[in-house]
C-alpha cells in the first residue's frame, strides 16, 4: 500500500499538506507556497509536538495555520 499525501486546504496563499507516517500513527505536515520573489514552489516542513509528528489532522491544521501566519508576516508568502 502506498502512502499518499492529502492536501487539506489552501490558507492565505499556501497549501497545507498531510503525509501519513510510515511505520507509525500520525501525520507529517508540510506547507507549500510560491516564493514571492523567485517564483518557484517552496516546501517547508512543520514540526509537530509528538516527536515531530501530529496525532490528528485538526492539530496539524491549526499548527500549520499559525506557521503560515508567521511566514506571511515575514514576507515569505504573499496573500
Secondary structure, DSSP 4 states (H G I P E B T S, - for coil): ----EEEEEEETTEEEEEEEPTTSSSEEEEEEEE-TTT-SEEEEEE-BTBTBBBSSHHHHHHHHHHHHHHHHHTTSS--
